[in-house]
Structures are given as structure tokens and as C-alpha cells.
């Protein structure tokens, strides 16, 4: 194979950062009155890093980004909007804020907690979709509780 025909794309995984930011974002959501679940499969086949159900039935999705490379190679985040009332990026404190688009909300988190740096705009779900997502969320949470 000719060297010119060979193309490799390097993606650097930072699992310890991902775990820390995910944990901190989930803890923040609990502090805000939400019930979070991690790694939730959505009806469109995507997987939300953190999905949380609020006390009034609102649904938040957080997409965790471990670094700039993680954000740049992953453009699926725009497909989460139809399945939540509010969408946030969750990043580590050292993540350069200016890299992310201004539309979604922003959470900065570490392994101990987090803070909402920018509120997400609210786009209310249609009632039928909200009911279906809430039921699926409750069932997933109950099934996971049974496994523990």
C-alpha cells in the first residue's frame, strides 16, 4: 500500500478525565434536584453520557468532553436536542471554553462536583415524547437498581 493512500486519524482517549467530569456533572445535577443516569441509549441510537430527570419532569442531557480533540472529532452532540429540554456540555476546568459553541449550556466539573457556567436554553419536549422518554428513563433506572 502506498504511503500516500494510507490515512490514520489519531483519537486520544482520556478515560480518567471523562470519568471525573461525568461524576462531577452527575453530582451537580443531584445538588440541583435532578436524578441522573449515566450512559443512556436514546431512541435514535445515540448514547447520552448523562441524562437527568428533574423534579418537574424536565429532562437534561450532558455530553462529556474530555478534551479539545474529543470535541473536534465528535459531532453527534447535535442529535441529542430532540430528546431533552436542555442540553449541556460538561468539561474539565482546564478545557478552553472558547472552543465550544455558544448555544448549548456549559458545566465545568471535576470528580467532586461542578458548576453551571452557562445555562442551556430551554426547548420543551412535545408531551408524547416527554412521556415516552420519562417512562423509558424510569424503567432503565429500576432495571439498573435490580442489578446492583
N, C-alpha and C positions, 0 to 999 in steps of 0.2 A: 504494500500500500504506500502510495506516495505521501510524503510528509505534508504536502500542501492539501491533500484530501482529508487528512486527519484533523478533527476538531474536538477538543475536550473542553468542557466547561467545568471549572472547579467551584464547588459549593462547600463552604466551610461551615461545619456544624459546631454549635456551641451549646451542647446539651445542659451544661451546668447553669449557664445564663438563662436558657429557656425555662428550666425548672424553677429557678429563683424568681424570675419575673412572673411566671404563672402562679406560683404560690403567693407572692405578694399581691398580685391583682385579685386573686380569689379572696384573700384576707380583707382587702379593701372593700370588695363588694359585700362581704359578710358584715363589715362595720357599717356599710351604707344600708343594710336591711335586706340585701339580696341573698338568695340561695343559689350558689354556683355549682355547676357540674363541669368537669374537665373532659376534653376530647369527646365532643358531642357530634355525632353524624347528623347531617341535615338532609332534608328530602331531596336536595339537588346533588347529593353525593359528596359534598364538601364536608370537612370536619372543622368545627369551631373549637379553638383552643380552650376558651372559657365561654360558657353560656350561663346566664343567671336570670332567675325569675324574681321579680320584685314583689313587694307587699301588695301592690295594686294590680298585679298581673302583667306588668310590663316586662319585656324581655330585652336583655343586653347581651351582645356578643363582643368579646375581646379577642383580637388577633395578636398573639405574642410575637414580637420580632426580637431575635437575639442579637442582631447587629445590622449594619447597613447592607451587607451582602445578602442577608436573609430577606430583607425588604425588597431589594432590587430584583432578585430572581423570582419572587413570588407575587404574581399579580392577581391571584384568585380572591383576594380580600373584597373586591367589589361585588362578588357573588353572594356575600353574606347579608347584605342590606334587606332583601325581601323576607328574611327570617328573623328580624329583630326590630324593636322600636328605636334602638340606639346602638351605634357601632363605635367601638374604641380600638385604637392600637394600644398595646401595653408594651413598654420598653424599659430597659435598664436606665439608671440615672446617667450613665456615660453616653447614651445614644444621642447623636446630634439631632436635635429637634427639627431643624430646618429641612431635613431630608424628607420628612413625611408630608403628605398633602394636608392642607388646612381644613378640609371638610370633616373628616371623622374626629371623634373625641380622642383625647390622649391621656393615658395613665402612665405615670412613671412609678416603677415598683422594683423592690428587691425582695429577698427572701423573708423579710419581716413585715412588710406592708407596702402601701403605696399611696399615691395622691392623684386626684384628678387635676391635671394641668389645664386641660381644655375640655369643656363639656361637649358631648356629642349632640348634634341636632336630633330632635325627636321626630320620627316618622312613624306614626301609629300604624300598626298592622290592621288588616281587614279582620273583622270579628271571626269569620270562619277559620282563617289561617291562625289567628291567636289561639282559638280553642284547640285546633289540631296540634299546634306546637306545645301548648301547655299540657295537654294530655300525654303527648309523647315524652315530654320532659319529666312529668311525674312518674310515668311508667319506668323510664330509664333510671331515675333516682331510686325507685323502690327495688328494681331488679339488682342494681348495684349494691344496695344495702343488704340484700339477701345473700350476696356472695361474700360479704365481709365477715 
